[in-house]
Structures are given as structure tokens and as C-alpha cells.
Amino acid sequence: IQKFFVDTGPGANPFWQEGRDAGWVGTDLTQLTYNLNFFRGANPKTGYPDDWKKGSGVGLYTIGLKIPYEEWVPQFTSPESDQLHD
């Protein structure tokens, strides 16, 4: 999938230049890779939400924490937090 997002230089995907020429790509692309730590609402047996299907969107969020990550995860995945996010 990384080759798809090469937008300039050797091996560039012509799709992106076509988009620039047509006006629906206005800037250089930024590719971000991330090592996922957990899914909110994940089934502990599978690691994924039960209703997650191929093609579903996934939000990627990075935030600056003011408390240790290990302390934040249980608070973010608590029943009270579930009520807020559902």
C-alpha cells in the first residue's frame, strides 16, 4: 500500500499527478504509518470490535498525554467513558 502513496520522484504513482492536473489534489501527500496499540471497544479474544467489517473506517489519533499511557487506557476504556463515546 505504501507504493500507492508515492506522489513524487522515482516510482511515483501517476494517479496523484492526474489529480493535480484535474484540480482535486492540491498539495503534496503526507503518508503516516502507525503501530496500533488498541481498538476502543475491542473484543479481548480477537483484539477487534465485534462489528468491525472489511472496509470500515478507522480513526487514527495521537495525543499528548499528561498522565502515563498505562494509566490513561483503563480510564479511556472504562464503562463511564463507553457511555460518553457511544
C-alpha positions as CSV (number, residue, x, y, z in Angstrom):
1,I,0.0,0.0,0.0
2,Q,2.9,2.4,0.6
3,K,3.8,2.4,-3.1
4,F,0.3,3.7,-3.9
5,F,1.0,6.9,-1.9
6,V,4.3,7.8,-3.6
7,D,3.4,11.0,-5.3
8,T,6.7,12.5,-6.5
9,G,10.1,11.3,-7.8
10,P,11.1,7.8,-9.0
11,G,8.2,5.3,-8.8
12,A,5.6,8.0,-8.3
13,N,2.0,6.8,-8.8
14,P,0.6,8.7,-11.9
15,F,-2.8,8.8,-10.1
16,W,-1.6,11.8,-8.0
17,Q,-0.3,13.9,-10.9
18,E,-3.6,13.2,-12.7
19,G,-5.4,14.5,-9.6
20,R,-3.2,17.6,-9.5
21,D,-3.9,18.2,-13.2
22,A,-7.6,17.8,-12.6
23,G,-7.6,20.0,-9.5
24,W,-8.7,17.5,-6.9
25,V,-5.2,17.1,-5.3
26,G,-3.9,20.5,-4.2
27,T,-0.8,19.7,-2.1
28,D,1.9,17.1,-1.6
29,L,0.8,14.0,0.2
30,T,1.8,13.0,3.7
31,Q,2.0,9.3,4.5
32,L,1.7,8.3,8.1
33,T,2.2,4.8,9.4
34,Y,1.3,3.8,12.9
35,N,1.8,0.9,15.2
36,L,-1.7,0.4,16.6
37,N,-1.9,-0.1,20.4
38,F,-5.6,-0.9,20.9
39,F,-9.1,-0.6,19.5
40,R,-11.7,1.2,21.5
41,G,-14.5,-1.4,22.1
42,A,-12.3,-4.4,21.1
43,N,-13.3,-7.9,21.9
44,P,-10.4,-9.2,24.2
45,K,-10.5,-12.5,22.4
46,T,-9.9,-11.1,18.9
47,G,-8.4,-7.6,19.5
48,Y,-11.0,-6.0,17.2
49,P,-14.6,-4.8,17.7
50,D,-17.2,-7.5,17.0
51,D,-18.9,-5.5,14.4
52,W,-15.8,-4.4,12.5
53,K,-16.0,-5.3,8.9
54,K,-13.6,-5.1,5.9
55,G,-13.8,-1.6,4.5
56,S,-14.8,0.0,7.8
57,G,-13.1,3.3,8.5
58,V,-10.6,3.6,11.3
59,G,-9.7,6.8,13.1
60,L,-6.1,7.4,13.9
61,Y,-5.5,9.7,16.8
62,T,-2.3,10.8,18.5
63,I,-2.5,13.0,21.6
64,G,-0.2,14.3,24.1
65,L,-0.9,12.7,27.5
66,K,-0.3,14.4,30.8
67,I,-0.6,11.0,32.6
68,P,1.2,7.7,31.9
69,Y,-0.3,5.8,29.0
70,E,-0.8,2.7,31.2
71,E,-3.0,4.8,33.5
72,W,-4.9,6.5,30.6
73,V,-6.0,3.4,28.8
74,P,-8.2,2.0,31.6
75,Q,-9.8,5.4,32.0
76,F,-10.5,5.8,28.3
77,T,-12.0,2.3,28.0
78,S,-14.0,2.4,31.3
79,P,-17.8,1.9,31.3
80,E,-18.2,5.6,32.0
81,S,-16.1,6.5,29.0
82,D,-18.0,4.0,26.9
83,Q,-21.2,5.8,27.7
84,L,-19.7,9.1,26.6
85,H,-18.3,7.7,23.3
86,D,-21.3,5.5,22.3
